[in-house]
Amino acid sequence: MVKGWTPISVTNDLATDLESIWKEDNKKPRNQKFSPWLNNILLEYVEYHEQLKEYGPFLEYNGTSENTVHLYDHRVHKSIDVHINGKKKKLECMADETDCCVHIGFCFAIPEVYKVLIEAGFKEPKS
């Protein structure tokens, strides 16, 4: 065992999937080995959850229906709907009447919303 590192176990299928993603990751340095790459991915995940705990506790995801994401804002004590505009390919907050607010930002942090966006025709931006 290398000092400062702890071995972890994952299923063979997950390891294969992760290695495929690592090999296809064009943003990583060419000489970066798998373990440091995976460490960076996990670090990003931990940071994401820390930020969500710090900034997200007042927002709650309540699901989606058709072209709407349903949230609850505990600061203002009311339900907030975010419209998925498939034609313009953007989210629109019905409460703030904008496409750039904390509710929109929170929606982009919800994995289930990505599925709905893809179904609505949104594409991943090309780098």
N, C-alpha and C positions, 0 to 999 in steps of 0.2 A: 504494500500500500504506500502511495506517495504522500508525504507529509502535507497536510492541509486539504486533502481530498478524501471523500468517503465513497466507497463503492455502493451503487444502488442496483437493484434488479428490476427489469421490465420484461414483459412477455416477448417472445421471439418475434411475433408479428409486429408489435409496436417498435421494437428495435430495428427491424427491416424497414418499416415505414419512415422512421426518423433518419436512418442512414440514407434513404432515397432523397428525402428532403434536403439533407446536408449536402449531398452530391450535386443537387440541382440549384443550390443557393448561390446565385451569382454575386450576392452582396458580401459574402464572407471573403476574407483574405485567401488567396490561392493556396497558401501553405498551412492554413488552419486545420488542425486535426479535429476529429469528431468530438472528443470529450470537451475541449474548450468551447467548441461551437454550441454543444448541448448545454453547457454551463451558462453561456450567454443567453440562450433561449429561456432557460429556467429562471435566470436572474430577471429578465424582462417580465416574465409571468409574475414573479413575486412583487416586483415594483408596481405592476399594473394593479394587483390586489391591494397593495398598501395605499395607492392613490385612490382606489375605489372606496376603501374604508374611510379615508380622510375626507374625500370630496363627495362621495356618493350616498352617504347614509340618509340624506334627506330625500333622495329619489328612490322610487321602487318600481320595478318592472312588473306589470300585471298581464302581459301577453299581447298578442296581435290578433287582429281580425281583418280580413280582406286587405285593405291598403292603409291600415291604421295601427300604430304602436300605442298601447295604453300604459301610461305611467301614473304614479301618484306622487305628488310633490308635498312632502311633510312640512316644508316651510310655509306654504300658503294654504295647506290643508285642503287640497282639492285634486281631482283627477285631471290629468293633462293628456290630450291626444296629439300625437304627431302623425301627420298625414304623409304617406309615401306617394310622392308624385312621380308616377312611372313615365309620363311624357317628358317632364323636365329633368328627370333623373336626380331628384333631390328630396330631402326631407323638409317638411314645413310644420312648424310648431303652431298649433291652433290657439294656444293660450297667449303666446308672445307675438303671434303674427309675424314670424320671421323664419329664416332658414339658417340662422346662426345664433343659437342660445345654448344654455346649459342643458336643456332637455334634448336638443338635437345631439350635442356632444355625448350625452349619456347613452343615447340610442346606439351610437356607433361602438360602444363598449359592450354591447349585448350580443353574444354569439347567435342567439336565435333570430335576431333582427337581420343578420347577414343572410340567412337562408331566405327570408322574405324579400330582401332587396334583390337577391339573385333571381328569384322567381319573378320580380317586377321588371327584370331586364337590366339591372345595374351590373356593370362590369368592373372587375378589379382594375384600378389604374395601372397603366404600363409605366415602368420606370425608364 
